[in-house]
Amino acid sequence: MTTQPSRRSVLTAAATAGAAAVLPAAPAAAAAFKHPGLLHTQADFDRMRAQVNAGAQPWKAGWDKLTANGRSKSTWKPRSLETVVRGGTGANHVQLAIDVAAAYQNALRWKISGEKAHGDAARDILNAWSAALKAVTGNADRYLAAGILGWQLANAAEIMRGYPGFDLERFTKMLLTVFYPMNDRFLRQHNDACVTNYWANWDLCGMASVLAIGILCDDRAKVDQAVEYFKHGKGNGSIMNAVPFLHPGGLGQWQESGRDQGHTSVGVGWMGVICEMAWNQGIDLYGYADDRFMRGVEYVAKYNLGESVPFTTYKWGQGTTCVQRQQTEISAAGRGAADPVWALLLNHYGVRRGLAVPYIEAYSKRVAPEGGGGDYGGSKYDHLGFGTLTFTRATATSGGGLLATGVSRAFRPVSRPEAYIQATGRVGADPVTLRVVPGLDDAKGYSFVGPDGRYLRHRDFLIRFEAGDGTALFRRDATFHARPGTTEGSVRLESVNYPGRFVRVRGGRLRLDKTDDTPLFRTDTSFRPTPPS
């Protein structure tokens, strides 16, 4: 598991006293969060079940990894503790980490197979810990335990929400009184150290925990806290600090690349966890700052595949007085790490977005099928794993297989289900079929031809139907990438030449609007195709 580097050891005892006594602020009023809506949605579980039942690959290989893992047995018995210790004398945090893996894995088996024995096992593990656990302590590493185990516990609980006998109220109380205060304190105070003293991983696991707890507890303030820190936080885990340098060719240097590759791999995985949980609530952090995270992941994947990457000297302040340190070259230590984090990353950028991510794709294939806790060494429980099973989607170029070319479809706005896209650039009651063809400017995208041969295009950020004029500008204006919409089977149409702008229904008019990361925007930009004709 991720451990505190020796150069950070100056702060192992700070702020320990009274930690358990600090209570979180009263939760904000309940918001309309999607459940299940952390790493997996109900649509995800439906997909897993259908593919496993059909014996389809690679889902079946992922399922076999899950069922072969000893922690996924329904006979698993929890070993709950009153105090979990990470770092220093009496360290026992792995005991909780193993039980969290067992709860998550049994929860997955129940959701996919429907076997009650696995649901009961997951419930009993979670109930045992919420009844017993009172504190997480130790040296500075206690903040790692609170972050890693906090987001993992919340994810297991989210799957089991509503299961007979699962005490969700007691479980959320444990997260709010034991885990969240430590996550919050670290992100605000960094253990009383210089804000750059701790590696990106420390922030990332804390952010992941705050976000997961916020969604589980329907607490908008905590979700907003995590999102704001991701975008603008002062510590090394915020996106501009986690990927501090962009290099020619689209690669982004990861903050821990000069440290070692094991921690780098774990870190990109934790940022992926944050982005996926946010995505499932209609918040796009994956694409924030011009896909900066994707650029960082491609950098990490390329180097760990054995290729060379550029490196800019990295400088930071250490300790309580911000003593200046620097790294002048990338570290080869731990190169080729096999952490189970790559399927999630490929299936967002390569599948949902349809982007060319050759290094992420190659690394995902290299480590597939992904296992989980216990499959990567006796203490390797930093990630829940099993991404081949849980995150694999069907295709990398067609919006999840929703838009075959060579067919005609009418498109209904999700926000206006009684209406259809019209050849006037508005929406109306009459079905108008559009011929779906490969994109004029990008064959991985799509263009749409109306009944009279005119193409759907944008001009002055308004959607129109116009005859092709053979120019490069027209080809770009008439080409869109398909992204999954807010409801099963729906798509969003993103402009090729204005990434981040989507076809949107607003006031009955079709426009090309810039995303604002809100659920309303995602609904306004989602369209459901009718069956092919």
Secondary structure, DSSP 8 states (H G I E B T S, - for coil): -----GGGGGGTTTT-TTGGG--------B----SSBSS-BHHHHHHHHHHHHTT-TTHHHHHHHHHHSGGG-TT------SEEE-SSTT--HHHHHHHHHHHHHHHHHHHHH--HHHHHHHHHHHHHHHHH--EEESSTTHHHHHHHHHHHHHHHHHHHTT-TT--HHHHHHHIIIIIHHHHHHHHHHGGGS-TTSS-HHHHHHHHHHHHHHHHHTTBHHHHHHHHHHHHH-SSTTSHHHHS-EEETTTEEE-TTTTT-HHHHHHHHHHHHHHHHHHHTTT---TTHHHHHHHHHHHHHHHHHTT-------EEEEETTTTEEEEE-S---TTTT---TTHHHHHIIIIIIS----HHHHHHHHHH-S--BTTTT-TT--SS-B-HHHHH--S-SSSTTTT--SSEEE-EEETT-TT-EE-TTSBEESS---EEEEE-SS-TTSEEEE-TTS-EEEEETTEEEEE---S-HHHHHHT-EEEEE-SSTT-EEEEESSSTTEEEEEETTEEEEEE--S-HHHHHHTEEEE----
